[in-house]
Amino acid sequence: MNIRLAKSAVDTVGKTGQTEGLQHLISQMTPQSLKERMLKECSYICSDEEAFTVYMALGLGKPLLVEGPPGSGKTEVAKVLATLLDAELIRLQCYEGLDEGKALYEWNYQKQILDIQRGGKNDVFGADYLLPRPLLSAIQAEKTPVLLIDEIDKVDPEFEAFLMEILSDFQVSIPEFGTVKAASHPPVILTSNAVRDLGDALRRRCVYLYIDFPTMNREATILMRKVDGLRPALALQIARTMHLLRVELQLLKPPSISESLDLAQSAVNIKLPALEPTFLNTLNSLFLKTREDQESFRKKGGGKWVCKNL
């Protein structure tokens, strides 16, 4: 018993040190230094307002709710923070029908049954039989992680309420096992595509950030930082193309930044000096992902319409 207590004390000291290390990293940041590090270390370009909002969420220890259209760079915020804080990124991908078992923990029933049949351990509800899912993994992590809850708008209000309870205390009671409590509350990023209105209670508990598609100049800068060999003039043409598609056409799936990058990389691969109608018509499947959107593009004039308006 004394050995167990001693080990528990050592573990607690270790986790406390890791927590203090993370808090020290956060305390050394300023909104400006955060923005500069995001650009320098992760090639992530953000505005002063966005950097300040992320900074405030970290400083207050509150979840950051990032909302915006699909493909605008919301998930990337969590990846960038994990890199800057030297923390593991634990991701809970939300979807319709997600329940507590798939998000929190499950028991390894097959292993339990096999051990019972073999006459093995009496206690088949120990840690060896517990299958942690993302939320429990974040609670149990020895080193404080960054928790990403992606596309929370896809779950139902009941799961949203359950999630709020977990996030408030960062502990879970497992009837057969006991209570598991995190040494510290990890930074939490929630993303939403606004498919469903989120509850007021969740919004109140979060710092809110809206990320829209970037401006043309900002998108061109992103392309040049991400795609080696891309010339500024071509980067700006691609950014203008994406802006035209998003604004002028009523698309079901407006092209994301990722699709801009695909188009830019393709242009560099074939050493294209400037956008051409044939190139855009041939590769429209890179940035238009439904048959209806491709048809809208063709009816508008396709590559000729784009190049005429660049």
FIMIMI-492862 format. One record per residue (C-alpha): residue in three letters; chain; x, y, z. Coordinates in Angstrom, 1 decimal. Each point is the difference from the previous one (the first is absolute). Layout:
! FIMIMI-492862
<atom r="ALA" c="A" u="X" v="Y" w="Z"/>
...
This chain:
! FIMIMI-492862
<atom r="MET" c="A" u="0.0" v="0.0" w="0.0"/>
<atom r="ASN" c="A" u="2.9" v="2.4" w="0.9"/>
<atom r="ILE" c="A" u="1.6" v="-0.7" w="-3.4"/>
<atom r="ARG" c="A" u="-3.2" v="0.8" w="-1.8"/>
<atom r="LEU" c="A" u="-0.4" v="3.3" w="2.0"/>
<atom r="ALA" c="A" u="3.7" v="0.9" w="-0.8"/>
<atom r="LYS" c="A" u="-0.5" v="-0.7" w="-3.7"/>
<atom r="SER" c="A" u="-3.2" v="2.1" w="0.1"/>
<atom r="ALA" c="A" u="1.9" v="2.9" w="1.6"/>
<atom r="VAL" c="A" u="2.8" v="-0.2" w="-2.6"/>
<atom r="ASP" c="A" u="-2.6" v="-0.1" w="-2.8"/>
<atom r="THR" c="A" u="-1.8" v="3.0" w="1.4"/>
<atom r="VAL" c="A" u="3.3" v="2.0" w="0.3"/>
<atom r="GLY" c="A" u="0.9" v="-0.9" w="-3.6"/>
<atom r="LYS" c="A" u="-3.4" v="1.0" w="-1.3"/>
<atom r="THR" c="A" u="0.1" v="3.3" w="2.0"/>
<atom r="GLY" c="A" u="3.4" v="0.8" w="-1.5"/>
<atom r="GLN" c="A" u="-1.4" v="-0.6" w="-3.5"/>
<atom r="THR" c="A" u="-3.0" v="2.1" w="0.7"/>
<atom r="GLU" c="A" u="2.2" v="2.9" w="1.3"/>
<atom r="GLY" c="A" u="2.1" v="-0.4" w="-3.1"/>
<atom r="LEU" c="A" u="-3.0" v="0.5" w="-2.3"/>
<atom r="GLN" c="A" u="-1.2" v="2.9" w="2.1"/>
<atom r="HIS" c="A" u="3.4" v="1.6" w="-0.1"/>
<atom r="LEU" c="A" u="0.0" v="-0.3" w="-3.8"/>
<atom r="ILE" c="A" u="-3.4" v="1.7" w="-0.2"/>
<atom r="SER" c="A" u="1.0" v="2.7" w="2.5"/>
<atom r="GLN" c="A" u="3.0" v="0.9" w="-2.1"/>
<atom r="MET" c="A" u="-2.2" v="0.7" w="-3.0"/>
<atom r="THR" c="A" u="-1.5" v="3.3" w="-1.2"/>
<atom r="PRO" c="A" u="-2.5" v="0.4" w="-2.8"/>
<atom r="GLN" c="A" u="2.8" v="1.3" w="-2.3"/>
<atom r="SER" c="A" u="2.5" v="-2.7" w="0.9"/>
<atom r="LEU" c="A" u="-2.7" v="-2.7" w="-0.5"/>
<atom r="LYS" c="A" u="-0.8" v="1.4" w="-3.5"/>
<atom r="GLU" c="A" u="3.7" v="0.1" w="-0.9"/>
<atom r="ARG" c="A" u="0.6" v="-3.5" w="1.2"/>
<atom r="MET" c="A" u="-3.0" v="-1.3" w="-1.8"/>
<atom r="LEU" c="A" u="1.4" v="1.4" w="-3.2"/>
<atom r="LYS" c="A" u="3.7" v="-0.8" w="0.5"/>
<atom r="GLU" c="A" u="-0.4" v="-3.6" w="1.4"/>
<atom r="CYS" c="A" u="-3.2" v="-1.1" w="-1.7"/>
<atom r="SER" c="A" u="-0.5" v="2.3" w="-3.0"/>
<atom r="TYR" c="A" u="-3.4" v="0.8" w="1.4"/>
<atom r="ILE" c="A" u="-1.1" v="3.5" w="-0.9"/>
<atom r="CYS" c="A" u="-2.5" v="1.7" w="2.3"/>
<atom r="SER" c="A" u="-1.2" v="3.5" w="0.7"/>
<atom r="ASP" c="A" u="0.7" v="2.0" w="3.2"/>
<atom r="GLU" c="A" u="-3.6" v="-0.6" w="1.1"/>
<atom r="GLU" c="A" u="0.2" v="-3.7" w="-0.5"/>
<atom r="ALA" c="A" u="3.4" v="-0.3" w="1.8"/>
<atom r="PHE" c="A" u="-1.4" v="2.1" w="2.9"/>
<atom r="THR" c="A" u="-3.1" v="-2.3" w="0.3"/>
<atom r="VAL" c="A" u="2.1" v="-3.1" w="0.1"/>
<atom r="TYR" c="A" u="2.3" v="1.6" w="2.5"/>
<atom r="MET" c="A" u="-2.9" v="0.9" w="2.3"/>
<atom r="ALA" c="A" u="-1.4" v="-3.5" w="-0.1"/>
<atom r="LEU" c="A" u="3.3" v="-1.4" w="1.0"/>
<atom r="GLY" c="A" u="0.5" v="2.6" w="2.7"/>
<atom r="LEU" c="A" u="-3.4" v="-0.5" w="1.5"/>
<atom r="GLY" c="A" u="0.1" v="-3.8" w="-0.2"/>
<atom r="LYS" c="A" u="-3.3" v="0.0" w="-1.9"/>
<atom r="PRO" c="A" u="-1.0" v="-2.1" w="-3.0"/>
<atom r="LEU" c="A" u="0.4" v="1.7" w="-3.4"/>
<atom r="LEU" c="A" u="-3.0" v="-0.4" w="-2.3"/>
<atom r="VAL" c="A" u="1.1" v="0.5" w="-3.6"/>
<atom r="GLU" c="A" u="-2.9" v="0.4" w="-2.5"/>
<atom r="GLY" c="A" u="0.1" v="0.6" w="-3.7"/>
<atom r="PRO" c="A" u="-0.6" v="-1.6" w="-3.4"/>
<atom r="PRO" c="A" u="1.5" v="-3.4" w="-0.8"/>
<atom r="GLY" c="A" u="3.6" v="0.2" w="-1.2"/>
<atom r="SER" c="A" u="0.7" v="3.5" w="1.5"/>
<atom r="GLY" c="A" u="2.8" v="-1.3" w="2.3"/>
<atom r="LYS" c="A" u="-1.8" v="-0.6" w="3.3"/>
<atom r="THR" c="A" u="1.6" v="-3.4" w="0.8"/>
<atom r="GLU" c="A" u="3.4" v="1.4" w="-0.8"/>
<atom r="VAL" c="A" u="-0.2" v="2.3" w="3.0"/>
<atom r="ALA" c="A" u="0.1" v="-3.1" w="2.3"/>
<atom r="LYS" c="A" u="2.9" v="-1.6" w="-1.9"/>
<atom r="VAL" c="A" u="1.9" v="3.3" w="0.2"/>
<atom r="LEU" c="A" u="-0.5" v="0.3" w="3.7"/>
<atom r="ALA" c="A" u="1.1" v="-3.5" w="0.6"/>
<atom r="THR" c="A" u="3.2" v="0.7" w="-1.8"/>
<atom r="LEU" c="A" u="0.7" v="3.3" w="1.8"/>
<atom r="LEU" c="A" u="-0.8" v="-1.5" w="3.4"/>
<atom r="ASP" c="A" u="2.0" v="-3.2" w="-0.8"/>
<atom r="ALA" c="A" u="-3.1" v="-2.0" w="1.0"/>
<atom r="GLU" c="A" u="-1.7" v="-3.1" w="-1.4"/>
<atom r="LEU" c="A" u="-3.1" v="0.8" w="-2.1"/>
<atom r="ILE" c="A" u="-3.0" v="-2.3" w="1.0"/>
<atom r="ARG" c="A" u="-2.8" v="0.2" w="-2.4"/>
<atom r="LEU" c="A" u="-3.7" v="-0.9" w="0.5"/>
<atom r="GLN" c="A" u="-1.6" v="0.0" w="-3.4"/>
<atom r="CYS" c="A" u="-3.7" v="0.6" w="0.4"/>
<atom r="TYR" c="A" u="-2.7" v="-1.5" w="-2.2"/>
<atom r="GLU" c="A" u="-3.7" v="-0.7" w="0.2"/>
<atom r="GLY" c="A" u="-0.7" v="-2.8" w="2.5"/>
<atom r="LEU" c="A" u="3.2" v="0.4" w="2.0"/>
<atom r="ASP" c="A" u="-0.7" v="-1.2" w="3.5"/>
<atom r="GLU" c="A" u="1.8" v="0.1" w="3.4"/>
<atom r="GLY" c="A" u="1.5" v="-3.5" w="-0.5"/>
<atom r="LYS" c="A" u="1.8" v="0.9" w="-3.2"/>
<atom r="ALA" c="A" u="1.1" v="3.4" w="1.3"/>
<atom r="LEU" c="A" u="1.0" v="-0.9" w="3.6"/>
<atom r="TYR" c="A" u="0.8" v="-3.7" w="0.6"/>
<atom r="GLU" c="A" u="-1.0" v="-3.5" w="-0.6"/>
<atom r="TRP" c="A" u="0.8" v="-3.3" w="1.6"/>
<atom r="ASN" c="A" u="1.9" v="-2.7" w="-2.0"/>
<atom r="TYR" c="A" u="-2.8" v="-2.5" w="0.3"/>
<atom r="GLN" c="A" u="1.8" v="-2.7" w="-2.1"/>
<atom r="LYS" c="A" u="3.0" v="0.1" w="2.2"/>
<atom r="GLN" c="A" u="-2.2" v="-0.1" w="3.2"/>
<atom r="ILE" c="A" u="-1.9" v="-3.1" w="-1.3"/>
<atom r="LEU" c="A" u="3.2" v="-1.8" w="-1.0"/>
<atom r="ASP" c="A" u="1.6" v="0.6" w="3.3"/>
<atom r="ILE" c="A" u="-3.1" v="-1.2" w="1.9"/>
<atom r="GLN" c="A" u="-0.2" v="-3.1" w="-2.1"/>
<atom r="ARG" c="A" u="3.7" v="-0.7" w="0.6"/>
<atom r="GLY" c="A" u="-0.5" v="0.4" w="3.8"/>
<atom r="GLY" c="A" u="2.3" v="2.9" w="0.1"/>
<atom r="LYS" c="A" u="-0.3" v="3.2" w="2.0"/>
<atom r="ASN" c="A" u="-2.9" v="0.5" w="2.3"/>
<atom r="ASP" c="A" u="-0.1" v="3.8" w="-0.7"/>
<atom r="VAL" c="A" u="-0.8" v="0.4" w="-3.7"/>
<atom r="PHE" c="A" u="-0.7" v="3.7" w="0.5"/>
<atom r="GLY" c="A" u="3.5" v="1.2" w="0.4"/>
<atom r="ALA" c="A" u="2.1" v="2.4" w="-2.1"/>
<atom r="ASP" c="A" u="1.1" v="-2.9" w="-2.3"/>
<atom r="TYR" c="A" u="-3.6" v="-0.4" w="-1.2"/>
<atom r="LEU" c="A" u="-0.8" v="3.7" w="-0.5"/>
<atom r="LEU" c="A" u="0.0" v="1.4" w="-3.5"/>
<atom r="PRO" c="A" u="0.4" v="3.7" w="0.2"/>
<atom r="ARG" c="A" u="-1.6" v="2.1" w="-2.7"/>
<atom r="PRO" c="A" u="1.1" v="3.6" w="-0.7"/>
<atom r="LEU" c="A" u="-1.6" v="1.7" w="3.0"/>
<atom r="LEU" c="A" u="1.4" v="-2.5" w="2.5"/>
<atom r="SER" c="A" u="3.4" v="0.0" w="-1.7"/>
<atom r="ALA" c="A" u="0.1" v="3.8" w="0.5"/>
<atom r="ILE" c="A" u="-0.9" v="-0.4" w="3.7"/>
<atom r="GLN" c="A" u="2.5" v="-2.8" w="0.5"/>
<atom r="ALA" c="A" u="2.9" v="1.5" w="-2.0"/>
<atom r="GLU" c="A" u="3.2" v="0.3" w="2.1"/>
<atom r="LYS" c="A" u="1.0" v="3.1" w="-1.9"/>
<atom r="THR" c="A" u="-2.7" v="2.7" w="-0.5"/>
<atom r="PRO" c="A" u="-1.3" v="-0.3" w="-3.6"/>
<atom r="VAL" c="A" u="-2.0" v="2.3" w="-2.3"/>
<atom r="LEU" c="A" u="-3.5" v="-1.4" w="-0.4"/>
<atom r="LEU" c="A" u="-1.7" v="0.6" w="-3.3"/>
<atom r="ILE" c="A" u="-3.8" v="-0.7" w="-0.2"/>
<atom r="ASP" c="A" u="-0.6" v="0.3" w="-3.7"/>
<atom r="GLU" c="A" u="-3.3" v="0.9" w="-1.6"/>
<atom r="ILE" c="A" u="-2.0" v="0.0" w="3.3"/>
<atom r="ASP" c="A" u="-3.0" v="1.3" w="-1.9"/>
<atom r="LYS" c="A" u="-0.5" v="-3.5" w="-1.4"/>
<atom r="VAL" c="A" u="-1.0" v="-1.6" w="3.3"/>
<atom r="ASP" c="A" u="-3.3" v="0.2" w="1.7"/>
<atom r="PRO" c="A" u="-0.8" v="2.4" w="2.9"/>
<atom r="GLU" c="A" u="0.0" v="-2.8" w="2.5"/>
<atom r="PHE" c="A" u="3.6" v="-0.9" w="-0.8"/>
<atom r="GLU" c="A" u="0.9" v="3.7" w="0.0"/>
<atom r="ALA" c="A" u="-1.4" v="0.3" w="3.6"/>
<atom r="PHE" c="A" u="2.0" v="-3.1" w="1.0"/>
<atom r="LEU" c="A" u="3.2" v="1.5" w="-1.5"/>
<atom r="MET" c="A" u="-0.5" v="3.2" w="1.9"/>
<atom r="GLU" c="A" u="-0.1" v="-1.9" w="3.3"/>
<atom r="ILE" c="A" u="3.2" v="-1.8" w="-0.9"/>
<atom r="LEU" c="A" u="1.8" v="3.2" w="-1.0"/>
<atom r="SER" c="A" u="-1.0" v="1.8" w="3.1"/>
<atom r="ASP" c="A" u="1.8" v="-2.4" w="2.4"/>
<atom r="PHE" c="A" u="2.2" v="-2.1" w="-2.2"/>
<atom r="GLN" c="A" u="-0.8" v="-3.1" w="1.9"/>
<atom r="VAL" c="A" u="-2.1" v="-3.1" w="-0.5"/>
<atom r="SER" c="A" u="-1.4" v="-2.5" w="2.4"/>
<atom r="ILE" c="A" u="0.1" v="-3.6" w="-1.3"/>
<atom r="PRO" c="A" u="-2.3" v="-2.1" w="2.2"/>
<atom r="GLU" c="A" u="2.2" v="-3.1" w="0.0"/>
<atom r="PHE" c="A" u="3.3" v="1.8" w="0.0"/>
<atom r="GLY" c="A" u="-0.2" v="3.3" w="2.0"/>
<atom r="THR" c="A" u="0.4" v="3.6" w="-0.8"/>
<atom r="VAL" c="A" u="2.7" v="1.2" w="-2.4"/>
<atom r="LYS" c="A" u="0.9" v="3.6" w="0.2"/>
<atom r="ALA" c="A" u="2.4" v="2.0" w="-2.2"/>
<atom r="ALA" c="A" u="3.0" v="1.6" w="1.7"/>
<atom r="SER" c="A" u="-0.9" v="3.2" w="-1.9"/>
<atom r="HIS" c="A" u="-2.5" v="1.3" w="-2.5"/>
<atom r="PRO" c="A" u="1.5" v="-0.3" w="-3.5"/>
<atom r="PRO" c="A" u="-0.5" v="2.7" w="-2.6"/>
<atom r="VAL" c="A" u="-3.2" v="-0.9" w="-1.8"/>
<atom r="ILE" c="A" u="-0.9" v="1.0" w="-3.6"/>
<atom r="LEU" c="A" u="-3.5" v="-0.6" w="-1.3"/>
<atom r="THR" c="A" u="-0.8" v="0.5" w="-3.6"/>
<atom r="SER" c="A" u="-3.4" v="0.5" w="-1.6"/>
<atom r="ASN" c="A" u="-1.2" v="0.4" w="-3.6"/>
<atom r="ALA" c="A" u="-3.3" v="1.4" w="1.2"/>
<atom r="VAL" c="A" u="-2.0" v="-3.0" w="-1.2"/>
<atom r="ARG" c="A" u="-2.0" v="0.2" w="3.2"/>
<atom r="ASP" c="A" u="-0.4" v="2.8" w="2.5"/>
<atom r="LEU" c="A" u="2.0" v="-0.7" w="3.1"/>
<atom r="GLY" c="A" u="-1.6" v="0.5" w="3.4"/>
<atom r="ASP" c="A" u="0.4" v="3.3" w="1.8"/>
<atom r="ALA" c="A" u="1.5" v="-1.8" w="3.0"/>
<atom r="LEU" c="A" u="2.9" v="-1.3" w="-2.0"/>
<atom r="ARG" c="A" u="0.6" v="3.3" w="-1.7"/>
<atom r="ARG" c="A" u="0.1" v="1.8" w="3.4"/>
<atom r="ARG" c="A" u="2.8" v="-2.3" w="1.2"/>
<atom r="CYS" c="A" u="2.2" v="0.6" w="-3.1"/>
<atom r="VAL" c="A" u="2.0" v="2.8" w="-1.5"/>
<atom r="TYR" c="A" u="-1.4" v="0.5" w="-3.5"/>
<atom r="LEU" c="A" u="1.9" v="0.4" w="-3.2"/>
<atom r="TYR" c="A" u="-1.4" v="0.2" w="-3.5"/>
<atom r="ILE" c="A" u="2.3" v="-0.9" w="-2.9"/>
<atom r="ASP" c="A" u="-1.2" v="0.8" w="-3.5"/>
<atom r="PHE" c="A" u="1.7" v="-0.8" w="-3.3"/>
<atom r="PRO" c="A" u="3.1" v="2.2" w="-0.3"/>
<atom r="THR" c="A" u="0.2" v="3.2" w="-2.0"/>
<atom r="MET" c="A" u="1.7" v="-0.4" w="-3.4"/>
<atom r="ASN" c="A" u="3.3" v="1.5" w="1.2"/>
<atom r="ARG" c="A" u="0.0" v="-2.2" w="3.0"/>
<atom r="GLU" c="A" u="-0.8" v="-3.1" w="-1.9"/>
<atom r="ALA" c="A" u="2.8" v="0.8" w="-2.5"/>
<atom r="THR" c="A" u="2.4" v="0.3" w="2.8"/>
<atom r="ILE" c="A" u="-1.1" v="-3.3" w="1.4"/>
<atom r="LEU" c="A" u="0.5" v="-1.6" w="-3.4"/>
<atom r="MET" c="A" u="3.5" v="1.4" w="-0.4"/>
<atom r="ARG" c="A" u="1.1" v="-1.2" w="3.5"/>
<atom r="LYS" c="A" u="-1.5" v="-3.5" w="-0.5"/>
<atom r="VAL" c="A" u="0.9" v="-0.7" w="-3.7"/>
<atom r="ASP" c="A" u="3.7" v="0.1" w="-0.9"/>
<atom r="GLY" c="A" u="0.8" v="1.7" w="-3.2"/>
<atom r="LEU" c="A" u="-3.3" v="1.8" w="-0.3"/>
<atom r="ARG" c="A" u="0.4" v="3.5" w="-1.5"/>
<atom r="PRO" c="A" u="-1.8" v="3.0" w="1.6"/>
<atom r="ALA" c="A" u="-2.0" v="0.9" w="-3.2"/>
<atom r="LEU" c="A" u="-1.3" v="-3.6" w="-0.4"/>
<atom r="ALA" c="A" u="-0.8" v="-0.3" w="3.7"/>
<atom r="LEU" c="A" u="-2.1" v="3.2" w="-0.2"/>
<atom r="GLN" c="A" u="-1.8" v="-1.3" w="-3.2"/>
<atom r="ILE" c="A" u="-0.9" v="-3.2" w="1.9"/>
<atom r="ALA" c="A" u="-1.2" v="1.9" w="3.0"/>
<atom r="ARG" c="A" u="-2.1" v="2.2" w="-2.2"/>
<atom r="THR" c="A" u="-1.4" v="-3.1" w="-1.7"/>
<atom r="MET" c="A" u="-1.1" v="-1.5" w="3.3"/>
<atom r="HIS" c="A" u="-1.6" v="3.3" w="1.0"/>
<atom r="LEU" c="A" u="-2.0" v="0.1" w="-3.3"/>
<atom r="LEU" c="A" u="-1.2" v="-3.5" w="0.5"/>
<atom r="ARG" c="A" u="-1.0" v="0.6" w="3.6"/>
<atom r="VAL" c="A" u="-1.7" v="3.3" w="-0.6"/>
<atom r="GLU" c="A" u="-1.4" v="-0.1" w="-3.5"/>
<atom r="LEU" c="A" u="-1.3" v="-3.6" w="-0.1"/>
<atom r="GLN" c="A" u="-2.6" v="-1.5" w="2.3"/>
<atom r="LEU" c="A" u="2.1" v="-3.1" w="0.7"/>
<atom r="LEU" c="A" u="-1.1" v="-2.9" w="2.2"/>
<atom r="LYS" c="A" u="3.6" v="-0.5" w="1.0"/>
<atom r="PRO" c="A" u="2.1" v="3.2" w="-0.3"/>
<atom r="PRO" c="A" u="3.7" v="-0.8" w="-0.5"/>
<atom r="SER" c="A" u="2.1" v="-0.1" w="3.1"/>
<atom r="ILE" c="A" u="3.5" v="1.2" w="0.6"/>
<atom r="SER" c="A" u="1.1" v="-3.7" w="-0.4"/>
<atom r="GLU" c="A" u="-1.4" v="0.0" w="-3.5"/>
<atom r="SER" c="A" u="1.7" v="3.3" w="-0.8"/>
<atom r="LEU" c="A" u="3.3" v="-1.7" w="1.0"/>
<atom r="ASP" c="A" u="-0.7" v="-3.0" w="-2.2"/>
<atom r="LEU" c="A" u="-0.6" v="2.3" w="-3.0"/>
<atom r="ALA" c="A" u="3.1" v="2.0" w="0.8"/>
<atom r="GLN" c="A" u="2.2" v="-3.1" w="0.3"/>
<atom r="SER" c="A" u="-1.4" v="-1.3" w="-3.3"/>
<atom r="ALA" c="A" u="0.9" v="3.2" w="-1.7"/>
<atom r="VAL" c="A" u="3.5" v="-0.1" w="1.4"/>
<atom r="ASN" c="A" u="0.4" v="-3.7" w="-1.0"/>
<atom r="ILE" c="A" u="-0.7" v="0.8" w="-3.7"/>
<atom r="LYS" c="A" u="2.0" v="3.3" w="0.2"/>
<atom r="LEU" c="A" u="-3.1" v="2.1" w="-1.0"/>
<atom r="PRO" c="A" u="1.0" v="3.7" w="-0.1"/>
<atom r="ALA" c="A" u="-3.6" v="1.2" w="0.2"/>
<atom r="LEU" c="A" u="-3.5" v="-1.4" w="0.3"/>
<atom r="GLU" c="A" u="-1.5" v="-1.1" w="-3.3"/>
<atom r="PRO" c="A" u="-3.7" v="-0.9" w="-0.8"/>
<atom r="THR" c="A" u="1.0" v="-3.5" w="-1.2"/>
<atom r="PHE" c="A" u="1.9" v="-0.7" w="3.3"/>
<atom r="LEU" c="A" u="-2.9" v="1.1" w="2.1"/>
<atom r="ASN" c="A" u="-2.6" v="-2.0" w="-2.1"/>
<atom r="THR" c="A" u="2.1" v="-3.1" w="0.1"/>
<atom r="LEU" c="A" u="0.8" v="0.1" w="3.7"/>
<atom r="ASN" c="A" u="-3.3" v="1.4" w="1.3"/>
<atom r="SER" c="A" u="-0.5" v="-3.3" w="1.9"/>
<atom r="LEU" c="A" u="2.8" v="1.2" w="2.4"/>
<atom r="PHE" c="A" u="-2.1" v="2.9" w="1.3"/>
<atom r="LEU" c="A" u="-3.6" v="-0.9" w="-0.9"/>
<atom r="LYS" c="A" u="-1.1" v="-3.2" w="1.8"/>
<atom r="THR" c="A" u="-3.6" v="-0.5" w="-1.1"/>
<atom r="ARG" c="A" u="-1.6" v="-0.5" w="-3.4"/>
<atom r="GLU" c="A" u="-2.3" v="2.9" w="0.6"/>
<atom r="ASP" c="A" u="2.9" v="2.4" w="0.8"/>
<atom r="GLN" c="A" u="1.9" v="-1.1" w="-3.1"/>
<atom r="GLU" c="A" u="-3.1" v="0.6" w="-2.1"/>
<atom r="SER" c="A" u="-0.4" v="3.5" w="1.5"/>
<atom r="PHE" c="A" u="3.6" v="0.7" w="-0.9"/>
<atom r="ARG" c="A" u="-0.5" v="-1.1" w="-3.6"/>
<atom r="LYS" c="A" u="-3.2" v="2.0" w="-0.4"/>
<atom r="LYS" c="A" u="1.8" v="3.1" w="1.2"/>
<atom r="GLY" c="A" u="2.6" v="-0.4" w="-2.6"/>
<atom r="GLY" c="A" u="2.6" v="-2.2" w="1.7"/>
<atom r="GLY" c="A" u="3.6" v="0.9" w="-0.3"/>
<atom r="LYS" c="A" u="-0.6" v="2.8" w="-2.5"/>
<atom r="TRP" c="A" u="-2.3" v="1.7" w="2.4"/>
<atom r="VAL" c="A" u="2.6" v="-0.2" w="2.8"/>
<atom r="CYS" c="A" u="2.9" v="1.2" w="-2.1"/>
<atom r="LYS" c="A" u="-2.1" v="2.9" w="-1.3"/>
<atom r="ASN" c="A" u="-0.6" v="1.2" w="3.5"/>
<atom r="LEU" c="A" u="3.5" v="-0.4" w="1.5"/>
